[in-house]
């Protein structure tokens, strides 16, 4: 199994040079294999969001390397990192962050248009993804017309719109009640497995973590 993501000796400190620098990550290494779903379990404040931001090329490490699909992204120019985020990475957060003025389908179409996909192909992809998560009937509804679980399912579809090789998710069901969380997580896992996607999913829910291929614990 080849690795879609390798973090090699990553360190990150905030407030360097200030009176009280905070060392968040120290010499951290991990990998995610192609087609593998990995749980990242950590208490609040342990640095899991920082780790995901570095893995997702939204932040830079002080030291270490981020290797995405065999390519060392450390030190690459902003344009290269932006292209990699758009083409190779999908992001899901605790809150859906859907654009309220657009329908479910339009929220999934927009990132595809930004990636150069034709409007007709983007529409077809959006409808297909919504069908996979059981939301074909919500395609033309705006976020305010949907439940929290439905909104998060749309966010999953948006993350997969450009067929990324790696999904990064930060507490993707953390804003939902337990029953809805379980159902929505089932949808996410089915979507990931059906598309052969790799995923690094941060969660504090050990029951959800146990349903993934491997668990990495981040502490201290």
ZAPA-494598 format. One record per atom (N, C-alpha, C): atom name; x, y, z. Coordinates in steps of 0.2 Angstrom, whole numbers, plus 2048, in hexadecimal, padded with zeros to 3 digits. Layout:
N
- at,xx,yy,zz
- CA,X,Y,Z
...
# end
This chain:
220
- at,xx,yy,zz
- N,804,7FA,800
- CA,800,800,800
- C,804,806,800
- N,804,80A,7FB
- CA,808,811,7FB
- C,804,816,7FF
- N,808,81B,801
- CA,805,820,806
- C,803,826,802
- N,7FD,828,803
- CA,7FB,82E,800
- C,7FD,834,804
- N,7FE,833,80B
- CA,801,839,80F
- C,806,836,813
- N,80C,83A,814
- CA,811,839,819
- C,813,83F,81C
- N,812,83F,823
- CA,815,845,827
- C,81B,843,82A
- N,821,846,829
- CA,827,844,82B
- C,82A,849,830
- N,82B,847,836
- CA,82E,84B,83B
- C,82B,852,83B
- N,825,853,83C
- CA,821,859,83C
- C,822,85C,843
- N,824,863,843
- CA,824,867,849
- C,820,86D,848
- N,81D,870,84D
- CA,819,876,84C
- C,819,87A,853
- N,81B,880,853
- CA,81B,884,859
- C,818,88B,857
- N,813,88D,85B
- CA,810,893,85A
- C,813,898,85F
- N,813,89E,85D
- CA,816,8A4,862
- C,81D,8A4,862
- N,821,8A1,85D
- CA,828,8A0,85E
- C,82B,8A7,85E
- N,82F,8A8,863
- CA,832,8AF,864
- C,82F,8B3,869
- N,829,8B1,86B
- CA,825,8B4,870
- C,826,8B2,877
- N,822,8B5,87C
- CA,824,8B3,883
- C,821,8AC,885
- N,81C,8AA,881
- CA,81A,8A3,883
- C,818,89F,87D
- N,81E,89C,879
- CA,81C,898,873
- C,819,892,875
- N,815,88F,871
- CA,811,889,872
- C,813,884,86D
- N,817,87F,86F
- CA,818,879,86B
- C,813,874,86A
- N,810,874,864
- CA,80A,870,863
- C,80B,869,860
- N,810,869,85C
- CA,812,862,859
- C,81A,862,859
- N,81C,85C,85B
- CA,823,85B,85C
- C,825,854,859
- N,829,855,853
- CA,82C,850,850
- C,827,84A,84E
- N,821,84C,84B
- CA,81C,847,84A
- C,81C,844,843
- N,81B,83E,843
- CA,81B,83A,83C
- C,815,835,83C
- N,812,835,836
- CA,80D,830,835
- C,80C,830,82E
- N,808,82B,82C
- CA,807,82A,825
- C,800,827,824
- N,7FD,828,81E
- CA,7F6,826,81C
- C,7F7,822,816
- N,7F5,81B,816
- CA,7F6,817,810
- C,7F0,819,80B
- N,7F2,817,804
- CA,7EC,818,7FF
- C,7E7,813,801
- N,7E1,816,801
- CA,7DB,813,803
- C,7DA,811,80A
- N,7DE,814,80E
- CA,7DE,813,816
- C,7DA,819,819
- N,7D6,817,81E
- CA,7D2,81C,822
- C,7D5,81B,829
- N,7D8,821,82B
- CA,7DC,821,832
- C,7D8,826,836
- N,7D7,824,83C
- CA,7D4,828,842
- C,7DA,82C,845
- N,7D9,832,846
- CA,7DE,836,84A
- C,7DA,838,851
- N,7DC,835,856
- CA,7D9,836,85D
- C,7DD,83A,861
- N,7DA,840,864
- CA,7DE,844,868
- C,7DA,848,86D
- N,7DC,84A,873
- CA,7D8,84E,877
- C,7D8,855,874
- N,7D3,859,876
- CA,7D3,860,874
- C,7DA,864,876
- N,7DC,868,871
- CA,7E2,86B,872
- C,7E9,868,871
- N,7E8,861,86F
- CA,7EE,85D,86E
- C,7F2,85F,867
- N,7EE,862,863
- CA,7F1,864,85C
- C,7EF,861,856
- N,7E9,85D,857
- CA,7E6,859,851
- C,7E4,85E,84B
- N,7E1,864,84D
- CA,7DF,868,847
- C,7E5,86B,844
- N,7EA,86D,848
- CA,7F1,86F,845
- C,7F4,86A,840
- N,7F4,864,843
- CA,7F6,85F,83F
- C,7F3,85E,838
- N,7EC,85E,838
- CA,7E8,85E,832
- C,7E9,864,82E
- N,7EA,86A,830
- CA,7EB,870,82C
- C,7F2,86F,829
- N,7F7,86C,82C
- CA,7FE,86B,829
- C,7FD,866,824
- N,7FA,860,825
- CA,7F9,85B,820
- C,7F5,85D,81A
- N,7F0,862,81B
- CA,7EC,865,816
- C,7EF,86B,812
- N,7F5,86C,814
- CA,7F9,872,811
- C,7F5,879,812
- N,7F2,879,818
- CA,7EF,880,81A
- C,7F3,883,81E
- N,7F8,880,821
- CA,7FD,883,826
- C,804,87F,824
- N,809,882,827
- CA,810,87F,825
- C,813,87D,82C
- N,817,878,82C
- CA,81B,876,832
- C,821,87A,832
- N,824,87A,838
- CA,82A,87E,83A
- C,830,879,837
- N,82F,873,838
- CA,834,86E,835
- C,830,868,833
- N,833,864,82F
- CA,830,85D,82D
- C,82D,85E,826
- N,82B,858,823
- CA,829,858,81C
- C,821,856,81C
- N,81E,858,817
- CA,817,856,815
- C,817,853,80E
- N,816,84D,80D
- CA,817,849,807
- C,810,847,805
- N,80E,84A,7FF
- CA,807,848,7FD
- C,807,845,7F6
- N,805,83E,7F6
- CA,805,83B,7F0
- C,80C,83A,7ED
- N,811,839,7F2
- CA,818,838,7F0
- C,81C,83F,7EE
- N,819,844,7EF
- CA,81C,84B,7EE
- C,81D,84F,7F4
- N,823,851,7F5
- CA,824,855,7FB
- C,822,85C,7FA
- N,81D,85E,7FE
- CA,819,864,7FE
- C,81D,86A,802
- N,822,868,806
- CA,825,86D,80A
- C,829,872,806
- N,828,878,807
- CA,82B,87D,804
- C,829,87F,7FD
- N,823,87B,7FB
- CA,821,87D,7F4
- C,81D,884,7F4
- N,81D,887,7EF
- CA,81A,88E,7EE
- C,812,88D,7F0
- N,80F,893,7F2
- CA,808,893,7F3
- C,804,890,7EE
- N,805,892,7E7
- CA,801,890,7E2
- C,801,888,7E1
- N,807,885,7E2
- CA,807,87E,7E2
- C,803,87B,7E8
- N,804,87D,7ED
- CA,800,87B,7F3
- C,7F9,87C,7F2
- N,7F7,881,7EF
- CA,7EF,882,7EE
- C,7ED,87D,7E9
- N,7F1,87C,7E4
- CA,7EE,877,7DF
- C,7EE,870,7E2
- N,7F2,86E,7E6
- CA,7F2,868,7EA
- C,7EC,867,7EE
- N,7EA,86D,7F2
- CA,7E5,86D,7F6
- C,7DE,86C,7F2
- N,7DE,86F,7EC
- CA,7D8,86F,7E8
- C,7D7,868,7E5
- N,7DD,865,7E3
- CA,7DC,85F,7DF
- C,7DD,859,7E3
- N,7E1,859,7E8
- CA,7E3,853,7EB
- C,7DF,852,7F2
- N,7DD,857,7F5
- CA,7DA,857,7FC
- C,7D3,859,7FD
- N,7D0,856,801
- CA,7C9,858,803
- C,7C8,859,80A
- N,7C5,85E,80C
- CA,7C4,860,813
- C,7BD,860,816
- N,7BC,85D,81C
- CA,7B6,85D,81F
- C,7B7,85F,827
- N,7B3,864,829
- CA,7B4,867,830
- C,7AE,865,834
- N,7AF,867,83A
- CA,7A9,865,83F
- C,7A3,869,83D
- N,7A4,86F,83B
- CA,79E,873,838
- C,79E,873,830
- N,799,872,82D
- CA,798,871,826
- C,79B,877,822
- N,79B,87D,824
- CA,79D,883,820
- C,79B,883,819
- N,794,881,818
- CA,791,881,811
- C,790,889,810
- N,790,88A,809
- CA,78E,891,807
- C,786,892,808
- N,784,896,80C
- CA,77D,896,80D
- C,778,898,808
- N,77B,89C,803
- CA,777,89F,7FD
- C,777,89A,7F8
- N,77A,895,7F8
- CA,77A,890,7F3
- C,777,889,7F5
- N,774,886,7F0
- CA,771,87F,7F1
- C,776,87A,7F3
- N,774,874,7F5
- CA,778,86F,7F6
- C,77C,86D,7F0
- N,779,86C,7EA
- CA,77D,86A,7E4
- C,782,870,7E2
- N,780,876,7E3
- CA,784,87C,7E1
- C,78A,87C,7E6
- N,78A,87A,7EC
- CA,78F,87A,7F1
- C,794,875,7EE
- N,792,86F,7EB
- CA,797,86A,7E9
- C,799,86C,7E2
- N,796,870,7DE
- CA,798,872,7D7
- C,79D,877,7D8
- N,79D,87C,7DC
- CA,7A2,881,7DC
- C,7A9,87F,7DD
- N,7AB,87B,7E1
- CA,7B2,879,7E1
- C,7B4,875,7DB
- N,7B0,872,7D7
- CA,7B2,86F,7D1
- C,7B3,874,7CC
- N,7AF,879,7CB
- CA,7AF,87F,7C7
- C,7B6,882,7C8
- N,7B8,883,7CE
- CA,7BE,886,7D0
- C,7C4,882,7CE
- N,7C3,87B,7CD
- CA,7C8,877,7CA
- C,7C8,875,7C3
- N,7C4,879,7BF
- CA,7C4,879,7B8
- C,7BF,874,7B5
- N,7BB,871,7B9
- CA,7B6,86C,7B7
- C,7B0,870,7B3
- N,7AD,86D,7AE
- CA,7A8,870,7AA
- C,7A2,870,7AF
- N,79D,875,7AD
- CA,797,876,7B1
- C,793,86F,7B1
- N,792,86D,7AB
- CA,78E,867,7AB
- C,791,861,7AE
- N,797,860,7AE
- CA,79B,85A,7B1
- C,79A,85B,7B9
- N,79B,862,7BB
- CA,79B,863,7C2
- C,794,862,7C5
- N,78F,864,7C1
- CA,788,862,7C3
- C,787,85B,7C4
- N,789,857,7BF
- CA,788,850,7BF
- C,78C,84D,7C5
- N,792,84F,7C6
- CA,796,84C,7CC
- C,792,84E,7D3
- N,78F,854,7D3
- CA,78C,856,7D9
- C,786,852,7DA
- N,782,850,7D5
- CA,77C,84C,7D6
- C,77E,845,7D8
- N,783,843,7D5
- CA,785,83C,7D6
- C,787,83B,7DE
- N,78B,840,7E0
- CA,78D,840,7E7
- C,787,840,7EC
- N,783,845,7EA
- CA,77D,846,7EF
- C,779,83F,7EF
- N,778,83C,7E9
- CA,775,835,7E9
- C,778,830,7ED
- N,77F,830,7ED
- CA,782,82B,7F1
- C,781,82C,7F9
- N,780,832,7FB
- CA,77E,833,802
- C,777,834,804
- N,773,832,7FF
- CA,76C,832,800
- C,768,839,800
- N,76B,83E,7FC
- CA,769,845,7FD
- C,767,848,7F6
- N,765,843,7F1
- CA,763,846,7EB
- C,75D,84A,7EB
- N,759,849,7F0
- CA,753,84D,7F1
- C,754,854,7F4
- N,75A,855,7F6
- CA,75C,85B,7F9
- C,761,860,7F4
- N,762,85D,7EE
- CA,767,861,7EA
- C,766,868,7E9
- N,75F,86A,7E9
- CA,75E,871,7E8
- C,75C,875,7EE
- N,75D,872,7F4
- CA,75C,875,7FA
- C,762,879,7FD
- N,761,87F,800
- CA,766,882,803
- C,768,87F,80A
- N,76E,880,80D
- CA,76F,87D,813
- C,76A,87F,819
- N,767,885,819
- CA,763,886,81E
- C,75C,882,81E
- N,75B,87F,818
- CA,755,87B,817
- C,757,873,819
- N,75D,872,81B
- CA,75F,86B,81D
- C,761,86A,824
- N,760,864,826
- CA,762,862,82D
- C,76A,863,82E
- N,76C,862,834
- CA,774,863,835
- C,777,85D,832
- N,774,857,833
- CA,777,851,830
- C,777,851,828
- N,772,854,825
- CA,772,855,81E
- C,777,85A,81B
- N,778,85F,81F
- CA,77D,864,81D
- C,784,861,81D
- N,785,85D,822
- CA,78C,85A,823
- C,78D,855,81D
- N,788,851,81B
- CA,788,84D,816
- C,78A,851,80F
- N,787,856,80E
- CA,788,85B,809
- C,790,85D,809
- N,792,85E,80F
- CA,799,860,810
- C,79E,85B,80E
- N,79C,854,80F
- CA,7A0,84F,80D
- C,7A0,84F,806
- N,79A,850,802
- CA,79A,84F,7FB
- C,79F,855,7F8
- N,79E,85B,7FB
- CA,7A3,860,7F9
- C,7AA,85F,7F9
- N,7AC,85B,7FF
- CA,7B3,859,800
- C,7B5,855,7FB
- N,7B1,850,7F8
- CA,7B2,84B,7F3
- C,7B1,84E,7EC
- N,7AF,854,7EB
- CA,7AD,856,7E5
- C,7B2,856,7DF
- N,7B9,857,7E1
- CA,7BE,857,7DC
- C,7C2,850,7DC
- N,7BF,84B,7DF
- CA,7C2,845,7DF
- C,7C9,845,7E2
- N,7CA,847,7E9
- CA,7D0,847,7EC
- C,7D3,840,7ED
- N,7D9,840,7EF
- CA,7DC,83A,7F1
- C,7DC,839,7F8
- N,7DB,83F,7FC
- CA,7DC,83E,803
- C,7D6,843,806
- N,7D2,840,80B
- CA,7CD,844,80E
- C,7D0,846,815
- N,7D0,84C,818
- CA,7D2,84E,81E
- C,7CC,850,822
- N,7CA,84D,827
- CA,7C4,84F,82B
- C,7C5,851,832
- N,7C3,856,835
- CA,7C4,858,83C
- C,7BD,858,83F
- N,7BD,853,843
- CA,7B6,852,847
- C,7B0,852,843
- N,7B0,84F,83D
- CA,7AB,850,838
- C,7A3,84F,83B
- N,7A3,84B,840
- CA,79C,84A,843
- C,79B,84D,84A
- N,7A0,851,84C
- CA,7A0,854,853
- C,79B,859,854
- N,798,85C,84F
- CA,792,861,850
- C,78B,85E,850
- N,78B,857,850
- CA,785,853,84F
- C,783,84F,856
- N,77D,84E,857
- CA,77B,84A,85C
- C,77D,843,85B
- N,77E,83F,860
- CA,781,838,860
- C,77D,834,85A
- N,777,834,85A
- CA,773,82F,855
- C,775,832,84E
- N,774,838,84D
- CA,775,83B,846
- C,77D,83A,845
- N,781,83B,849
- CA,788,83A,848
- C,78A,833,846
- N,787,82E,849
- CA,788,827,847
- C,786,826,83F
- N,780,829,83E
- CA,77D,828,837
- C,781,82B,832
- N,783,832,833
- CA,787,836,82F
- C,78E,833,82E
- N,791,830,833
- CA,798,82D,833
- C,797,827,82E
- N,792,823,82F
- CA,791,81D,82A
- C,791,81F,823
- N,78E,825,822
- CA,78D,827,81B
- C,794,829,818
- N,798,82D,81D
- CA,79F,82F,81B
- C,7A3,829,81A
- N,7A3,824,81E
- CA,7A7,81E,81D
- C,7A5,81A,816
- N,79F,81A,815
- CA,79D,816,80F
- C,79F,81A,809
- N,79F,821,809
- CA,7A1,825,804
- C,7A9,824,803
- N,7AC,824,808
- CA,7B4,823,808
- C,7B6,81D,805
- N,7B2,817,807
- CA,7B4,811,805
- C,7B2,810,7FD
- N,7AC,812,7FB
- CA,7AA,812,7F4
- C,7AE,815,7EF
- N,7B2,81B,7F2
- CA,7B6,81E,7ED
- C,7BD,81D,7EE
- N,7BF,818,7F2
- CA,7C6,816,7F3
- C,7CA,81C,7F6
- N,7C7,820,7F9
- CA,7CB,826,7FC
- C,7CF,824,802
- N,7D4,828,803
- CA,7D8,828,80A
- C,7D5,82D,80E
- N,7D5,82C,815
- CA,7D3,831,819
- C,7D7,831,820
- N,7D7,837,822
- CA,7DA,838,829
- C,7D5,83C,82D
- N,7D2,839,832
- CA,7CC,83C,835
- C,7CD,83D,83C
- N,7CD,843,83E
- CA,7CE,845,846
- C,7C7,844,849
- N,7C7,840,84F
- CA,7C1,83F,853
- C,7C3,83E,85A
- N,7BF,840,85F
- CA,7C0,83E,866
- C,7BB,838,867
- N,7B7,836,862
- CA,7B2,830,863
- C,7B6,82A,862
- N,7B7,826,867
- CA,7BB,820,866
- C,7B7,81A,863
- N,7B0,81B,863
- CA,7AC,816,860
- C,7AD,817,858
- N,7AD,81D,856
- CA,7AE,81F,84F
- C,7B5,81D,84D
- N,7BA,81E,851
- CA,7C1,81D,84F
- C,7C2,815,84E
- N,7BE,811,852
- CA,7BF,80A,852
- C,7BD,807,84B
- N,7B9,80B,848
- CA,7B6,809,841
- C,7BA,80A,83B
- N,7C0,80E,83D
- CA,7C5,80F,837
- C,7CA,80A,837
- N,7CF,80B,832
- CA,7D4,805,831
- C,7D9,806,837
- N,7DB,80C,839
- CA,7E0,80C,83E
- C,7DF,813,842
- N,7E2,812,848
- CA,7E1,818,84D
- C,7E8,81B,84F
- N,7E9,821,84E
- CA,7EF,825,850
- C,7ED,829,856
- N,7F0,829,85B
- CA,7EF,82D,861
- C,7F4,832,862
- N,7F1,839,863
- CA,7F6,83E,864
- C,7F5,841,86B
- N,7FB,841,86E
- CA,7FA,844,875
- C,800,848,877
- N,7FF,84B,87D
- CA,804,84F,881
- C,806,855,87C
# end
